[in-house]
Amino acid sequence: MIILQCALTLVATYYFAAVVQTLLHRIFGHRDRIHSVYVTHAHGHHGKYPPQRLLTDEWLDSGQHVMWYYAIPFVPAALLVGWAFGPWILASHVAGMVFAIWWHIYLHKQYHLKGSPWERFGWFRRKRGLHFGHHRSVRKNYAIVEYWIDILLRTRKEPDRITEPPRGHGAEEA
């Protein structure tokens, strides 16, 4: 039974982290509420990846040092899980959180890289198109991986077929 509980905790934590990422991006990423987060994201990341240059040969780091603000909801959640459910569930929660954070950062980097090995997959091209839609219209598509959250928030904008990023290795920028 504990294995099932741990597995469910890991999955639930992943989706909790995805919701938190989307909400924090929406609340702080494009509004000057926490100045360092806003400047790093809105001017840093969006400055290095403007709509006319969304794909690059290598990742242009522009925001990893503001990841601390995700600790605002994640640390209390972990403390609550540990207190309420014990060490096994806490370990599963932490594993789910680590995976979610890694996957969001990793996939986000892949969206901006020309010739990403993931380009051969339709699900990746679709998510990349949704992400690039955010770069073109910053009040839409706040999610990085789980774009169904934008449907719930009513912030989803489908990519325009004409402006979707190109397919294949070595393709020109969108």
Rosetta blueprint (number, residue, H / E / L):
1 M L
2 I H
3 I H
4 L H
5 Q H
6 C H
7 A H
8 L H
9 T H
10 L H
11 V H
12 A H
13 T H
14 Y H
15 Y H
16 F H
17 A H
18 A H
19 V H
20 V H
21 Q H
22 T H
23 L H
24 L H
25 H H
26 R H
27 I H
28 F H
29 G H
30 H L
31 R L
32 D L
33 R L
34 I L
35 H H
36 S H
37 V H
38 Y H
39 V H
40 T H
41 H H
42 A H
43 H H
44 G H
45 H H
46 H H
47 G H
48 K H
49 Y L
50 P L
51 P L
52 Q L
53 R L
54 L L
55 L L
56 T E
57 D L
58 E L
59 W L
60 L L
61 D L
62 S L
63 G L
64 Q H
65 H H
66 V H
67 M H
68 W H
69 Y H
70 Y H
71 A H
72 I H
73 P H
74 F H
75 V H
76 P H
77 A H
78 A H
79 L H
80 L H
81 V H
82 G H
83 W H
84 A H
85 F H
86 G L
87 P H
88 W H
89 I H
90 L H
91 A H
92 S H
93 H H
94 V H
95 A H
96 G H
97 M H
98 V H
99 F H
100 A H
101 I H
102 W H
103 W H
104 H H
105 I H
106 Y H
107 L H
108 H H
109 K H
110 Q H
111 Y H
112 H H
113 L E
114 K L
115 G L
116 S L
117 P H
118 W H
119 E H
120 R H
121 F L
122 G H
123 W H
124 F H
125 R H
126 R H
127 K H
128 R H
129 G H
130 L H
131 H H
132 F H
133 G H
134 H H
135 H H
136 R H
137 S L
138 V L
139 R L
140 K L
141 N L
142 Y L
143 A L
144 I L
145 V L
146 E L
147 Y L
148 W H
149 I H
150 D H
151 I H
152 L H
153 L H
154 R L
155 T L
156 R L
157 K L
158 E L
159 P L
160 D L
161 R H
162 I H
163 T H
164 E L
165 P L
166 P L
167 R L
168 G L
169 H L
170 G L
171 A L
172 E L
173 E L
174 A L
